[in-house]
Structure formats: C-alpha cells, structure tokens
Amino acid sequence: MNPNTAPLVTVQLHGRVAELTLNRPDKRNAISLAMVAELERCIATLPATVGVVVLAARGEHFSAGLDLSEVPEMSAAEGVQHSHAWYRVFEQLQFGRVPVVAVLQGAVVGGGLELAACAHVRVAEDNAYFGLPEGRRGIFLGGGGSVRVSKLIGFSRVTEMMLTGRTYSAAEAFAIGLTHYTVATGTGLAKAHELALRIADNAPMSNYAILRALPLIAEQPMSHGLMTESLMAAVTQSEPEAKQRVQAFLAKRAAKVQRGD
C-alpha cells in the first residue's frame, strides 16, 4: 500500500467491537489535522450495532503527539481553531455513544497522551512511555490535556511533567492512575478486545449512564451528585433489560462476582 494514499485511520469491525487504528507509523502516528478529521469521520460512520470501540495504533508507537510541522505557520486565531478541532473529536470519543478501550505502546506523549486520556479504559503494553514535552518545545497543551490528564493524575504532576520533560514508564503510569492495565509487549490488542467484549455485554443504558453521568457527578457538589446518582439509578433499573438481568441473578441463572473478575 502506498503510504501517501493509505488512510490515516483504519476501521475493522469484529461483531459488536469496532477497532479504530491510527495509521501513520512512519511518523510515529503524529496527529495531524487530517488525522483528526479522519478519526471524526470514522466515529460518525460507525454502524449502530457497534457497542465498544478499541482505539489502537499501527507500528511501534501509539502516538508521538502533535504533528509539529503544522505549528510554525499558524496565527493565534488559527491555533485556537486547531485546538477546537481536536476538542470536538475528542469529546465525541469521551462522551459518545459507546465506551472506548485504548491500546498503548511505545510513545504516548503530548497529543498522543491527550488522545489516550479520552478513552474510558487504557491498556498499556510494558514498552509504553508517557510524557508531556510541550514545555520543552516552547508550546502548551492544546488537545485538552491540561483538563483531562490533570483530572487523571492531578495538575501538580502535569506541571512537573511539562516543566521537566519527565516521562513515566508503563509501570509508573499504572501506579499514578494514567492507565488501568499493564500487559506484555504485543498482547495489548488481545487484552483490549477481551475487555471490549465484556463491556459490550453490559446493558446499553448502564454503559450510557457510566459514560455520561459519572463525569457530571465528579464535578458536582455532593448534594447535586447524589441527586444525579439517584435519578440515573432509577432510570437504569426501570429498563426492561435491567429487570430481566436482576431476575436472572435472583433465580441463580447469572454468575456471581468472583475474585479477579
């Protein structure tokens, strides 16, 4: 395949799981505006039967971040528009119709980490490393990382990462809450699909509530959060599928939670 005509993002359907793959390995999957636009198109055209997205990347690296070749010629106004193009697509990932499981290997830095932070579950291979080198480049986060990554690990860690250029290994990233799973190199995609199938088996309304209500509750005062929780609990448990699942559990037709689940 000619690298000049290859799609920047590829889509493969595996039943209820859609695998979206960044496809610019020769550039360490640096994120260009064209790639952002292609990612937006892929998200918008997913079949209604898809219940989970696995976000992956071809090659040795998930993403080395922003395509810096696009930066020098931007005016301030163009820079703002550039960021908002990223925001629009990343919001569709984080607050879209279906959960997203990310597979992370090699470089997960700058804009790559900002993209990974949109996912709901992050699986890192043990060769992954994480960084925010914007301070060393004379620029600032522009893909939502100052918000999303700060919410994951706190603004103090983000400050230190940006000031010093420090990178975290896969083990360190897991320890501070950047990722949820650490697996051997080459096994991340299989683990992501295993998790995606488990997630797809949930009731759709439960998944929707988890994706949409939990972020709101996290931002609300306790009294507001508890009210939001009670409303979502009432809505989800009133769904016919929820009633069927509860009845199956009470009738001992559903498996109980086991250690390691």
Helices and strands as residue ranges (DSSP letters): E 9-14, E 17-22, G 25-27, H 33-44, E 52-57, G 68-70, H 76-94, E 100-104, E 107-109, H 111-116, E 121-125, E 129-131, H 134-137, H 145-153, H 155-164, E 167-169, H 170-176, E 181-183, H 188-200, H 204-219, H 222-237, H 240-250
